[in-house]
Amino acid sequence: MDGAAPNTSAVAAAAAGNGVQAGAGGERPEDASKQNLAQVTASIQKTLGLLHQLNLNVSSFSSASQLPLLQRLNALVAELDTMQKLAEGCNIQVPMEVVNLIDDGKNPDEFTRDVLNSCIAKNQVTKGKTDAFKSLRKHLLEELEQAFPDDVEAYREIRATSAAESKRLAQSQSALPNGDVKVKAEH
């Protein structure tokens, strides 16, 4: 049972950081989902507490402590039933890799770190390919400009006109109903 102690603090941190606020009427679906998640988290906390109490009862078991042990077992079964009913209202998908890591006694943050590192590596490969194509395009335009200067100039004019039209179309589509324009943050 000593291995369960760090998990209770992780669950408590998750419960404290989920930002659940009770709303009066007209709740959005994501608010209801957050509230369900908070209830499941509270149920998990209560179950962990009951398991800890059961551990203490079993480790110091005597015939006189049989009734409290049975009462705690019944409370645990009731809480597990409550948790299962509350969990039906939550739609959270956990990758099997995370469950396997937890079963192996490892930190699920390792999965997140590995996924992020994989994404970074794939992003770098894609950026390298994009840069190679840009370099090839530039080189081809330089070669074509030497061989066909008039055609390259016409191509650049068509490309500039097309780019201006695309920009105008994008701006007209990003207009909000109140007339404001969505502004993209430039990086």
C-alpha positions as a LaTeX table, in Angstrom:
\begin{tabular}{lrrr}
\hline
Residue & $x$ (\AA) & $y$ (\AA) & $z$ (\AA) \\
\hline
Met1 & 0.00 & 0.00 & 0.00 \\
Asp2 & 2.98 & 2.33 & 0.32 \\
Gly3 & 3.03 & 2.68 & $-3.47$ \\
Ala4 & $-0.45$ & 4.24 & $-3.39$ \\
Ala5 & 0.60 & 7.30 & $-1.42$ \\
Pro6 & 2.21 & 9.20 & $-4.34$ \\
Asn7 & $-0.84$ & 8.52 & $-6.49$ \\
Thr8 & $-3.16$ & 10.22 & $-3.99$ \\
Ser9 & $-1.16$ & 13.42 & $-4.22$ \\
Ala10 & $-1.24$ & 13.24 & $-8.02$ \\
Val11 & $-5.01$ & 12.77 & $-7.96$ \\
Ala12 & $-5.35$ & 15.64 & $-5.48$ \\
Ala13 & $-3.25$ & 17.87 & $-7.72$ \\
Ala14 & $-5.40$ & 16.95 & $-10.70$ \\
Ala15 & $-8.56$ & 17.67 & $-8.75$ \\
Ala16 & $-7.25$ & 20.99 & $-7.50$ \\
Gly17 & $-6.07$ & 22.08 & $-10.94$ \\
Asn18 & $-9.13$ & 21.22 & $-13.00$ \\
Gly19 & $-10.77$ & 24.60 & $-12.48$ \\
Val20 & $-14.27$ & 23.27 & $-11.89$ \\
Gln21 & $-16.85$ & 25.87 & $-11.06$ \\
Ala22 & $-20.44$ & 25.14 & $-10.24$ \\
Gly23 & $-22.75$ & 26.98 & $-12.56$ \\
Ala24 & $-26.40$ & 27.82 & $-12.14$ \\
Gly25 & $-28.55$ & 26.63 & $-15.04$ \\
Gly26 & $-27.56$ & 26.73 & $-18.70$ \\
Glu27 & $-24.33$ & 24.80 & $-18.17$ \\
Arg28 & $-22.30$ & 24.07 & $-21.23$ \\
Pro29 & $-21.53$ & 20.41 & $-21.97$ \\
Glu30 & $-17.84$ & 20.89 & $-21.17$ \\
Asp31 & $-18.77$ & 22.36 & $-17.76$ \\
Ala32 & $-20.91$ & 19.30 & $-17.02$ \\
Ser33 & $-18.05$ & 17.07 & $-18.13$ \\
Lys34 & $-15.63$ & 18.92 & $-15.83$ \\
Gln35 & $-18.08$ & 18.60 & $-12.96$ \\
Asn36 & $-18.42$ & 14.85 & $-13.64$ \\
Leu37 & $-14.65$ & 14.56 & $-13.71$ \\
Ala38 & $-14.40$ & 16.40 & $-10.40$ \\
Gln39 & $-16.94$ & 14.02 & $-8.87$ \\
Val40 & $-15.04$ & 10.99 & $-10.17$ \\
Thr41 & $-11.81$ & 12.46 & $-8.81$ \\
Ala42 & $-13.43$ & 12.98 & $-5.39$ \\
Ser43 & $-14.70$ & 9.40 & $-5.50$ \\
Ile44 & $-11.19$ & 8.17 & $-6.31$ \\
Gln45 & $-9.86$ & 10.15 & $-3.35$ \\
Lys46 & $-12.47$ & 8.61 & $-1.07$ \\
Thr47 & $-11.71$ & 5.11 & $-2.41$ \\
Leu48 & $-7.99$ & 5.59 & $-1.77$ \\
Gly49 & $-8.78$ & 6.69 & 1.78 \\
Leu50 & $-10.95$ & 3.61 & 2.31 \\
Leu51 & $-8.20$ & 1.37 & 0.94 \\
His52 & $-5.72$ & 2.94 & 3.35 \\
Gln53 & $-8.11$ & 2.37 & 6.27 \\
Leu54 & $-8.61$ & $-1.24$ & 5.15 \\
Asn55 & $-4.86$ & $-1.72$ & 5.03 \\
Leu56 & $-4.57$ & $-0.48$ & 8.60 \\
Asn57 & $-7.44$ & $-2.75$ & 9.74 \\
Val58 & $-6.00$ & $-5.81$ & 8.04 \\
Ser59 & $-2.45$ & $-5.19$ & 9.28 \\
Ser60 & $-3.68$ & $-4.98$ & 12.89 \\
Phe61 & $-6.52$ & $-7.48$ & 12.59 \\
Ser62 & $-8.06$ & $-9.05$ & 15.65 \\
Ser63 & $-11.44$ & $-10.66$ & 16.21 \\
Ala64 & $-12.65$ & $-7.45$ & 17.85 \\
Ser65 & $-11.90$ & $-5.47$ & 14.68 \\
Gln66 & $-13.93$ & $-7.75$ & 12.44 \\
Leu67 & $-17.05$ & $-5.54$ & 12.41 \\
Pro68 & $-15.19$ & $-2.32$ & 11.47 \\
Leu69 & $-13.36$ & $-4.29$ & 8.77 \\
Leu70 & $-16.63$ & $-5.52$ & 7.29 \\
Gln71 & $-18.10$ & $-2.02$ & 7.47 \\
Arg72 & $-15.11$ & $-0.59$ & 5.61 \\
Leu73 & $-15.31$ & $-3.36$ & 3.00 \\
Asn74 & $-18.99$ & $-2.54$ & 2.46 \\
Ala75 & $-18.15$ & 1.17 & 2.22 \\
Leu76 & $-15.43$ & 0.37 & $-0.34$ \\
Val77 & $-17.83$ & $-1.68$ & $-2.47$ \\
Ala78 & $-20.44$ & 1.10 & $-2.30$ \\
Glu79 & $-17.86$ & 3.74 & $-3.25$ \\
Leu80 & $-16.58$ & 1.65 & $-6.16$ \\
Asp81 & $-20.18$ & 1.34 & $-7.38$ \\
Thr82 & $-20.63$ & 5.11 & $-7.07$ \\
Met83 & $-17.36$ & 5.72 & $-8.90$ \\
Gln84 & $-18.40$ & 3.41 & $-11.74$ \\
Lys85 & $-21.76$ & 5.22 & $-12.11$ \\
Leu86 & $-20.08$ & 8.63 & $-12.06$ \\
Ala87 & $-17.46$ & 7.50 & $-14.58$ \\
Glu88 & $-20.19$ & 6.71 & $-17.12$ \\
Gly89 & $-20.78$ & 10.47 & $-17.41$ \\
Cys90 & $-17.12$ & 11.14 & $-18.27$ \\
Asn91 & $-15.87$ & 10.68 & $-21.78$ \\
Ile92 & $-12.12$ & 10.51 & $-21.31$ \\
Gln93 & $-9.95$ & 8.34 & $-23.48$ \\
Val94 & $-6.64$ & 7.19 & $-22.05$ \\
Pro95 & $-4.09$ & 5.62 & $-24.41$ \\
Met96 & $-3.28$ & 2.00 & $-23.56$ \\
Glu97 & 0.40 & 2.93 & $-23.40$ \\
Val98 & $-0.36$ & 5.14 & $-20.40$ \\
Val99 & $-2.31$ & 2.38 & $-18.67$ \\
Asn100 & 0.54 & $-0.06$ & $-19.32$ \\
Leu101 & 3.08 & 2.41 & $-17.90$ \\
Ile102 & 0.98 & 2.82 & $-14.76$ \\
Asp103 & 0.64 & $-0.98$ & $-14.47$ \\
Asp104 & 4.42 & $-1.24$ & $-14.72$ \\
Gly105 & 4.74 & 1.26 & $-11.85$ \\
Lys106 & 6.14 & 4.01 & $-14.06$ \\
Asn107 & 5.22 & 7.67 & $-14.31$ \\
Pro108 & 2.65 & 8.41 & $-17.07$ \\
Asp109 & 4.51 & 11.65 & $-17.76$ \\
Glu110 & 7.09 & 9.46 & $-19.54$ \\
Phe111 & 4.47 & 8.74 & $-22.21$ \\
Thr112 & 3.79 & 12.45 & $-22.69$ \\
Arg113 & 7.52 & 13.18 & $-22.89$ \\
Asp114 & 8.05 & 10.40 & $-25.46$ \\
Val115 & 5.12 & 11.59 & $-27.60$ \\
Leu116 & 6.40 & 15.19 & $-27.52$ \\
Asn117 & 9.94 & 14.09 & $-28.41$ \\
Ser118 & 8.56 & 12.02 & $-31.29$ \\
Cys119 & 6.55 & 15.01 & $-32.55$ \\
Ile120 & 9.59 & 17.27 & $-32.32$ \\
Ala121 & 11.69 & 14.78 & $-34.30$ \\
Lys122 & 9.01 & 14.42 & $-36.99$ \\
Asn123 & 8.62 & 18.21 & $-37.11$ \\
Gln124 & 12.36 & 18.63 & $-37.66$ \\
Val125 & 12.32 & 16.06 & $-40.48$ \\
Thr126 & 9.35 & 17.82 & $-42.11$ \\
Lys127 & 11.03 & 21.22 & $-41.72$ \\
Gly128 & 14.17 & 19.83 & $-43.35$ \\
Lys129 & 12.14 & 18.57 & $-46.31$ \\
Thr130 & 10.31 & 21.91 & $-46.60$ \\
Asp131 & 13.60 & 23.80 & $-46.52$ \\
Ala132 & 15.04 & 21.48 & $-49.18$ \\
Phe133 & 12.05 & 22.10 & $-51.47$ \\
Lys134 & 12.34 & 25.88 & $-50.93$ \\
Ser135 & 16.02 & 25.70 & $-51.81$ \\
Leu136 & 15.25 & 23.61 & $-54.91$ \\
Arg137 & 12.53 & 26.08 & $-55.99$ \\
Lys138 & 14.91 & 29.01 & $-55.56$ \\
His139 & 17.64 & 27.24 & $-57.49$ \\
Leu140 & 15.24 & 26.30 & $-60.31$ \\
Leu141 & 13.93 & 29.87 & $-60.55$ \\
Glu142 & 17.50 & 31.17 & $-60.78$ \\
Glu143 & 18.31 & 28.69 & $-63.55$ \\
Leu144 & 15.05 & 29.40 & $-65.38$ \\
Glu145 & 15.61 & 33.16 & $-65.09$ \\
Gln146 & 18.93 & 32.81 & $-66.89$ \\
Ala147 & 17.38 & 30.71 & $-69.66$ \\
Phe148 & 13.90 & 32.32 & $-69.93$ \\
Pro149 & 13.93 & 35.77 & $-68.29$ \\
Asp150 & 10.62 & 36.97 & $-69.82$ \\
Asp151 & 8.73 & 33.81 & $-68.85$ \\
Val152 & 10.05 & 33.92 & $-65.27$ \\
Glu153 & 8.99 & 37.58 & $-64.96$ \\
Ala154 & 5.47 & 36.66 & $-66.19$ \\
Tyr155 & 5.41 & 33.76 & $-63.71$ \\
Arg156 & 6.37 & 36.07 & $-60.84$ \\
Glu157 & 3.62 & 38.56 & $-61.79$ \\
Ile158 & 1.02 & 35.77 & $-61.93$ \\
Arg159 & 2.27 & 34.44 & $-58.60$ \\
Ala160 & 2.11 & 37.90 & $-56.96$ \\
Thr161 & $-1.44$ & 38.45 & $-58.26$ \\
Ser162 & $-2.48$ & 35.00 & $-57.03$ \\
Ala163 & $-0.93$ & 35.62 & $-53.60$ \\
Ala164 & $-2.71$ & 38.98 & $-53.27$ \\
Glu165 & $-6.03$ & 37.36 & $-54.24$ \\
Ser166 & $-5.50$ & 34.54 & $-51.73$ \\
Lys167 & $-4.70$ & 37.05 & $-49.00$ \\
Arg168 & $-7.80$ & 39.11 & $-49.82$ \\
Leu169 & $-9.98$ & 35.98 & $-49.81$ \\
Ala170 & $-8.52$ & 34.83 & $-46.50$ \\
Gln171 & $-9.20$ & 38.23 & $-44.93$ \\
Ser172 & $-12.78$ & 38.28 & $-46.18$ \\
Gln173 & $-13.39$ & 34.80 & $-44.75$ \\
Ser174 & $-11.94$ & 35.75 & $-41.39$ \\
Ala175 & $-14.42$ & 38.59 & $-40.87$ \\
Leu176 & $-16.53$ & 38.12 & $-37.76$ \\
Pro177 & $-20.32$ & 38.72 & $-37.73$ \\
Asn178 & $-19.80$ & 42.06 & $-35.96$ \\
Gly179 & $-17.47$ & 43.27 & $-38.73$ \\
Asp180 & $-14.22$ & 42.73 & $-36.85$ \\
Val181 & $-11.43$ & 40.77 & $-38.47$ \\
Lys182 & $-9.71$ & 37.81 & $-36.86$ \\
Val183 & $-6.07$ & 38.62 & $-36.39$ \\
Lys184 & $-3.48$ & 35.89 & $-36.55$ \\
Ala185 & $-0.55$ & 36.28 & $-34.21$ \\
Glu186 & 2.62 & 36.48 & $-36.26$ \\
His187 & 5.52 & 34.43 & $-34.98$ \\
\hline
\end{tabular}
